[in-house]
């Protein structure tokens, strides 16, 4: 393994305490990172490294592994918007690296800081355009609409090569999202029937029980459409609907996802936007906010494989349970009418959270003397059969960045097309309905589409 340096901009933030530092310490303990790994945490606070780790452990949702992190982390105080401060950072890095060192620069900062930080990284010589040993990593939001996303992307291209850029949508690092292609393409029973002649509809559902959790500044500017649909839900849809890629390398997979995005249309008559009762009382939320915390709509992928198949997308907060899943419902068989029984349609459940797994619903005879029928689910729980702890999404993403693997990261044209789609939906946006519970939303969806949502 090459020596590794990870420089974290925004090292005192929530992302670093909850995700990055825990993932790095676990990878190191599993010997997935080289022993010559150094994490340089940048921040304005006047900390020693020991004080920094104690502070971050207090901020984390679970206590950090201070013993492991103390071997890796070096806190460096600097003002990242001050160009002159970068020289001391360069001197520090030069002490730690050689010509082969892999360098990761993680921008765990708001997009409003990207222009200054990117400019300073380039002008100071911290990062050289085209040096593939140096990678730039940042997270969504990738803008707040197509125009702003293009601005951010063009700005980054001024300083870095596309091959150096890793855009993180953490959903792509989740075990079951990675497994979608395996379920589809490595099982003949599904690949043979994965088309509009046998698939009745697809439901993509992300439900949360909590509210905005103090994220008013970000969430009120985004809402459910921008926060969840533009990234997570459209990524899941594209993996379900894409054609078989030429290979399973990054660009071939992305090329097929792009074809899905470019053939995606939505039924504006199906759009439901909601806001949970109490949202306007959340701290720092304007009393006249029209931001949606729930979204539902029906879309179509107009390709030969999926033409005519409705895709129902739904995401919301303050719902009945925390759950992320995809439900592929198959058409009734021509034989079902002969049974004169209440037979159910077959359904494939791809379960993403809180428990990763796959379920298949079949019709089966009820044991006993009668001829009654019941739907039964054949279920495989991935977490139940995992050896040791399940790998967290950020562990997989960090390892892939170190190894220059980009399949689980979004390419610019994916982001461009997803924003184009979201901007089109926003044209039909109306004031959100106020909801108290999930049942009233389910009834509204059923009245509109005749579909029962989970």
N, C-alpha and C positions, 0 to 999 in steps of 0.2 A: 504493500500500500504506500502511496505517496504521503509525504507529510501534508498536514491539513491545517489551514487557518480559517476560522469562521469569525468574521467581523459583524457584530450586530449593532446596527443603527436603531435607536429607540429601545435600548436594552433595559430600561426600567418600566416598560409598558406591560400591559396585560397579556399580550401575545407571547412575549418572552417568558414571563413567569409561569403561565399555564401550559404552554405548548413547547417552545423551543428548548429551554433549559432541561425540562424533564425528558424530552426525546433525545437530546444529545447525551445526557448522563446514562440513559438506558442503552443506547447504541454503544457507548464506550464500554460499559460493563459486559455487554454481549460480544465484545471484540469485533464489532462491526465497523469501528473507526480505528484508524491507526493510533498506536500509543503516542505518536508524535503529533497529537492534536492540540491546538491552542485556540481558545475562544476569547476574542477581545471584545469586551462589552463597553460600548460608548455611551456616555451620559453626561449631563450637566451637573448632577449632584456631586458634592464633595465627599466621595466615599473612598475608603480603602477597598481592596478586593473582598476582604473578610466582611466588612460592613455591607458591601453591596449584596453579597450572597445571603446574609442574614435578612436584609431588607426584602429581597426577592422571595425568600422562603415565606416571609410573613404575608406577601401579596398573593402567593400561589394558592390554588384551591386545595392542593395537597402539599405536604411538607416536601421541600426539595431534598435531593440526595447531596447534601453539602459536602460530605466526605469525598465523593467522586468529583463533584464540580470544582472543588478547591484545587484539584490536580490539573484542571483544564482551563479555568477562567482567569482572565486578567482584566480588571476594570481599568478603563482609561477615561479620565475626565476630559471632555472637550465640548465645544459649541459647534455642532455639525453644520450650522449655517455660516460659520466664519471661515473663509478660505485659508487664512493664516494658520488656523489650528490643524490643518491637515499635514503639515510638515512633521510635526511631532508624531502623528499616527504612522506616517510612512517610515520614520526612523524606528519606531517600535516594531512594525511588521518586518522590516529588513533584518532586525536582530533575530527574528524567529524563523525566517524562510530561507530556502535555497532556490535554485533555478527550476526545480521540479515540483515545488510546493503547490498544492491545490488551494486556491483562495476563493472563499465564498463571502460575498458581501450581501447581508440580509437587511433589506430596508423595511424594518418593522416600524414604519412611520406613516403618517398621513400623506396622501397624494399631494397635498398642498406644499409639502417640503421637497418633493421629487426634483423640481427644477433646480433649486439651489444646490442640493446635495449632489445630484448628477453632474452638474456643472463643475462643482468643486472637486469631485472625484476625478474628473477628466483633466481639468486644468492643472491640478496639483501633480498629476502623474501617478496617482494612487492606482488607477485602473487604466489599462491601455486598450483602445478599441481593437477588436480582433484577437486578443490574447485569450484563447479558450481555456487556459488554466485559471482564468479569473471569471467568475460568474456573478451576475446580479440577480437577486431574488426579491420579489415583492408580492403582495397579496391583493386580492380584490378589496375595495372596489376599483375596477379598472375604468375610472371615470364615473359620471352619473348620467351620461347619454352618449350617443354616437359621436357628437362633435367634441365633447371633452375627452372621450377615450382616444380619438384620433390625435388630439393635441398632445396628450400624455405620451402616446406611442411615438409620434414624430420627434418629440423632445428626447426620448430615450435613444432613438436611432441616431440622433446627433452625436451621442457620446459612446454608445455601445453597439456591438454587432448583435443581430437577432439571435445568433447562436450562443451568445453570452447571457441572454435574458431568460429567466425562469419565472413565469407567472403562475402563482399558486392558487388553485381552487382546492381547498383541503378535502372536499368531498371526493375528489378523484383518488385520494390516497386511502380511502376507506376500503376495507377488505372486500366487501361485497360489490362495490363499484368496479374494482379490479376484476372481479369474478364474472361480471356480466358477459364478457366476450367468451370466457371459458364455457359458461352454461350454454350460450347460443351455439358456438361453433365447434365445440368438442363433444356434443351430444347429438347424434343423428335424429333422435326422436323430436328434438326441437328444431334443428336446422331444416329438416324436411318440411315442417309445417309453419315456418316463420314467414308468413305472407298473408295477404288480404283475403285469400280464399278460406282460411281457417281461423284467423285471429279476428275476434269480434270488436274488441276495443282494448286500449291500454290506459291504465290509471297510474299517474305518478304523484305521490302524496308525501308531503313533509308537514307533519303536525308538531306543534310545540305547546306545552302547557303553561310556560312562563310568559311574562310580558317582555318589555324591552330591556330589563335588567340594567337600568342606569345608562343606557347607550343613546340617550335622547338626541344628542348632537349629531350622531351619525344616522340613526334610524329615521328621524323625522325628515331627513333630506333624501332618504332612499325609499323606504316602504317595502312591502313584500315583493312587489314586482322587480325592483332593482336589486334588492338584497338577496332574494332566493331564486326567482325564476330566471333572471338573466344569466346566472352562473350555474348553480347546482341542478335545477330542474331541467334546463335545456341541455346540459351535459349528459344527464341520464337519458333523456329522450333520444339524443343523437346516437348513443351507444346501443339503444334498443332498436332503432330504425335504420341504422346504416347497413350498407351492403358489405359483403365479405371483402376485407381489405386484401390487397395484393400480397402484403406480408404483415406481420404484427409489429414492425418497427414504427417508430413515432410518426413520421410524415405520412406513411401509407394509411395508418389509422386515421390521422387527422384529415387526410384528403377525403375519406369516406364520410366523416362527420360533417365536413363542410358541405358535401352534397345534400345531406339531410337539411342543414340549416338553410340552404338556398332554395329548398322546395317546401319550406314550412309556412303554413298559413293558419290564421285563427278565425274562428267564428265570432264576430263582434257581438252578436246577439246572445252569446253564452256568457259574456263577461260579468262576473260578480266581484265587487270590491267591498270589503267590510273593514270596520274599525272596532276593536273590542271596547266594551263599555268600561270606562275608567281610564282610557288612554289619555284623554285630555287633562286628567288629574295627575298624570305622571310628571315628575320633576323636570323642569325645563322644556316642557312641551307647550307650544302656543295654544291658547284656548280655542282658537279657530282653525286648528290643523285639520287638513283634509287627507292626511297621509293614511294609506291603507295598511292594515296589519293582517289582512286576509285577502287572498286572490284565488279565483277559480275561473277557468275558461276551457273551451274545447278547441283543439287544433288538429290540423291534418298535415300529413307528409305526402305530398303529391308526387311520389315516385311509383314506378310500376309495382314494386313490392308492397307498398302500404297505401296506395291510393284508395280513398274511401273509408279507411279505418280511423275512427275518432280516438284522439289522445286527450285524456282529461287530466289537466294539471291543476294541482291544488296545494297551497301552502298557507299557513296561518299560525298566529300566536293565540294563547289563552284558549286552546281547544281541549278536547277530552283526554288526550294522552299524548305523550311524546313518542313519535313513530315516524320513520321514513321507510317507504317501501314502494315497489313497483308491482302492479297486478296486471298480468297479461291474461285476458279472458278469451277463451276459444269459442267458436261457433258451436251450436247444438249439432249433433249428428243427425243424419237423415233417419236413423233407426229409432231415435228417442220418442217420436210420436207413437210408435207401435206399442210402447210399454204402458201407455196410459198411466204413468206415474209422475210424481212431482220431481223430475230429474233436474239436477243442477248443471250448469255449464262447468266445464273443466277450467281451472284457473292455475296459473303459475305465479307464485308469490316470490319476489326477490326482496328479501328483508335486509335493510341496511342499518337501521337503528331502532330500538336500543340493542337488539340482538341480531347479529349477522346470520343469515341462513337462507335456505331455499325451501319452499313448500309447494306441493302439487295437490290440488283438490280433485278427487275422483268420486264417481257415484259407486256405492257399494250396497249390497243387500244387508238389511238389519239382521243380525243373528237371531234365529228362532224359527217358529212355524209359519210366520206370516211372510208375505212377499214385499214387505215395506222396504223403502230405499232411504239411504241417508248419505249426505256428502261426507267424505273422510279426507283428512289431510295427511299426506306422506311428507314428513318434515325432516330436514337436516339442519341442525344447529351447528354452525361453524365454531363458535366460541366454545361449545360443549366438548368439541373434539380436538381443540387446539392444545399443543404441548406447551406448557408454561403459560405465560401471559400472552394475550392477543397483541399483535403489533399495532401500535397506534399509527394513525395516518401520517403524522409528521415524521415518525421514524422512517417510514417507507419513502417519503418525499425527500428527506435529507440524504438518504443513501443513494437515491436515484440521481440527485444533483451531483453528489461526489463522483458518481460513475458516468456522468454525462448522458444519462438516459432521460429523454424528454416526453415519453408517451403519456405520462400522467400530468403534464403541464399544458396550459392552453396556448395555442399559437395565435398570432395577431388576427388572422382572418376569421378564426372562430369567434373572437371577441367582437370583431367588427359586425359580423352577421347577426350575432345574438343581440347586440345593441340596436341594430336596424329593426329587428323584430320587436323588441321592447318599445322602441320609440313609436312604432306603428300602433301597438296596443294602447299606448298613452294617449293617442289621439281620440280614443273612445272613452277616456276616463271620466267618470262622474263622481259626485260626492259619495263617499262610502256609507253603506248602511251600518248602523250601530247594532252589534250583537252581544248577547249575554252568554250564550253557550253554543256548543257545536250542533245540537239537535235542530235548532232553527235554521242554521246554515244548510244542513243536510236536506231538510224539507224544501228549502228554496232551490237547491240544486236538482232535487228529484222533480219538482214541479216544472223546472225549466228544461231538463234534459231527459227525464224519465229514467235516470241512472241513480242507483243506490251507491253512495260513497261509503267507504269503510269508516 
